[in-house]
Structure formats: structure tokens, C-alpha cells
Amino acid sequence: MSSVIIENARSMTGQGHATQQTDLGTFVVEVRTVNNRGFKCALRSTDSLSSFDSRVESLVRTLIHRGSVNLAISWKRPPAETLPQIDSEVLGAYFSQLQNAKNTFAGEGATIDLAQLAMLPGVIVQKTQDRRDNAVLWETVQQTIRDAVQSLDVMRAQEGANMAASLRMDCELIRQHVAQIAELAPQSVDAYQKRLETKIQRVLAQHEIDVPMIDLLREVQIYADRVDYSEEVMRLGSHLQLFEQTLSGKVAGDSQPPASQTDAGQIDASQADAGNDREPSGRKLEFIVQEMLRETNTIGSKASQTEISAHVVEIKCAIERMRELVQNLE
């Protein structure tokens, strides 16, 4: 089986589901998430679990760091706890009285119908005793929520891996254009020097004036300093490197390889659950993309060649695609 890197990037969009069957009954949790700049949780729970709402939101906040979360919890108790109960004492009192009446008025041939007795007032009652243990109940609710979020993370991790692959392609495309811009930089200065020499020689020839070459070189140097974007190119390269490190969950000096998938295109559930411990990367990636765009705009403002401008446009298109993707990363 092939090994594919799990990126330190998870989509904010996904859905998960979990069901727990216990002695307390059936617990069902459904969770859906969409992108949001911060964390927002909309909770729907049955009345019997409403006392846990604040604890549920706190738990979800530790499991999902960013996005708009819609979580629904339901609890269906065992039938034995919800069925009406027969009050044996009341039924026995009715039966004893009817037995006496039968012996007195009807004789031994008469019969007593228990089904009819059950319809008398007070025989059928609703069960009011609640045998719930809140500690056990919360433990069950908590585990069901964790299972649902784990299911959610499998989908989000898979989508995040697909988005990361697209982001890496755009990073490589930007790197190629930056390399071509760096090669064109000396040509830009040489072209300007030739144009300047041609214009000055034409004017000097018309007016029979002689200007020292040093003055011409000084003017060329001033132009070269003004259009020099080597620092911007270097910083843009650093931003690309930082972007890919953040995407992979690496930090400076971290040599540990990231976790891997057990199969191509499939995220293992335990690995997705371990991803909960990872630091969310979406906001950081957004800031890096902003800095990349800033450096690219500076290069474009300094560029005088149409070829460089064309490369700048391609870089901006790639950065815009990246910006749209990282806005949906947790």
C-alpha cells in the first residue's frame, strides 16, 4: 500500500455521526461543520440532556478549534423505562373487593376480567422514578460526541489533504515564476542602460555636448537601486518555505516526519483523531498568503519589463487560489 502524507491541514467543512447502545438507552450524535473565522457552536439536545449543554459546548471547543459547528444529541431510553407501570397494590385492592362481591352476590360461577380491572382509575401509572447516574450518563454522552467528532475528522482530514495537494502545486508554480523573475532582473538593468545610452548619445550629438561616462553610470546605478527587487524575491521564497512547513505541521528544527495514511486516499480514524492535538494552521496560512501577496505587489511595482509583469500576474492568480483554499482550513 502506498504511503501518503497527512498534512497539518483540515477542512472546516464536514459531517460526522456516532451511535452508542448502552443499558441507559440509545445515544445518537450528529455533527456538521462549515467554515467560519472563529469558533461558533449551535447545539440541539433533548430535554433530558439539556443540563449538559454547557459541558457539551466546552468539550466540542477542545475538539474543534475553528469553524461553525452544528451538533445534535438525542437519547432514547430503553422501553422498560418508558412504558406505563401497573400498581400492584391498587390492582390487588380492586381484585379483593371484586372477589368479595362475587362471593356475596354472584356465586362461584362468576369471573373477574383482569383486563377490565386494569382500566380502573389508579391501576396504570407513569413511571416517575429516574434511575439515571449523571456521572455514567455524562461519560456515555461524552464518548458518543468524541466518536462523532472522530468520524467528522476523517472527512475533514481527507478534504484537507486534497486541499494541501492543490496548495503545494500553486507553491511550486509560484516558485518557478519567481525563479524566472530573478533571471530577468539583470536583463532589466542592461536594457535600461542601453536605452539611456542611446537617448543621451542622440541628444549629445545634436547639441555637440560631451558628458563623462561616469555620469551615465551613476544614473544607471540609481535606476538599478530603484528597480532592485532581490530582497522581495528572497522574502517571497522564505514565505513559500514557511507556508509549506506550516502546511506539513513542521516547525524550525523539527525533523520528525509527519504521520502517514494507511492507504492512498484513505485517512485512518485513529490518525484523524490524533490530529485533534495539532495546532490549527488555517489562520497562520492566511497571514503568510497576505505577506506573499505584499511582496508580489512590490515586485510588480518595481518591474519595468512586460515579461516580469506577466510572471507577477501568474503569481497573483496562484496566490488568489491559495487564499480561497486556506480560508476553509481549520
C-alpha positions, 0 to 999 in steps of 0.5 A: 500500500502506498504511503501518503502524507497527512498534512497539518491541514483540515477542512472546516467543512464536514459531517460526522455521526456516532451511535452508542447502545448502552443499558441507559438507552440509545445515544445518537450524535450528529455533527456538521461543520462549515467554515467560519473565522472563529469558533461558533457552536449551535447545539440541539439536545433533548430535554433530558440532556439539556443540563449538559449543554454547557459541558457539551459546548466546552468539550466540542471547543477542545475538539474543534478549534475553528469553524461553525459547528452544528451538533445534535444529541438525542437519547432514547431510553430503553422501553422498560423505562418508558412504558406505563407501570401497573400498581400492584397494590391498587390492582390487588385492592380492586381484585379483593373487593371484586372477589368479595362481591362475587362471593356475596352476590354472584356465586362461584360461577362468576369471573373477574376480567383482569383486563377490565380491572386494569382500566380502573382509575389508579391501576396504570401509572407513569413511571416517575422514578429516574434511575439515571447516574449523571456521572455514567450518563455524562461519560456515555454522552461524552464518548458518543460526541468524541466518536462523532467528532472522530468520524467528522475528522476523517472527512475533514482530514481527507478534504484537507489533504486534497486541499494541501495537494492543490496548495503545494502545486500553486507553491511550486508554480509560484516558485518557478515564476519567481525563479524566472523573475530573478533571471530577468532582473539583470536583463532589466538593468542592461536594457535600461542602460542601453536605452539611456545610452542611446537617448543621451548619445542622440541628444549629445550629438545634436547639441555637440555636448560631451558628458563623462561616462561616469555620469551615465553610470551613476544614473544607471546605478540609481535606476538599478537601486530603484528597480532592485527587487532581490530582497522581495524575491528572497522574502517571497521564497522564505514565505513559500518555505514557511507556508509549506512547513506550516502546511506539513505541521513542521516547525524550525528544527523539527525533523520528525516526519509527519504521520502517514495514511494507511492507504492512498486516499484513505485517512485512518480514524485513529490518525484523524483523531490524533490530529485533534492535538495539532495546532490549527494552521488555517489562520497562520496560512492566511497571514503568510498568503497576505505577506506573499501577496505584499511582496508580489505587489512590490515586485510588480511595482518595481518591474519595468519589463512586460515579461516580469509583469506577466510572471507577477500576474501568474503569481497573483492568480496562484496566490488568489487560489491559495487564499480561497483554499486556506480560508476553509482550513481549520 
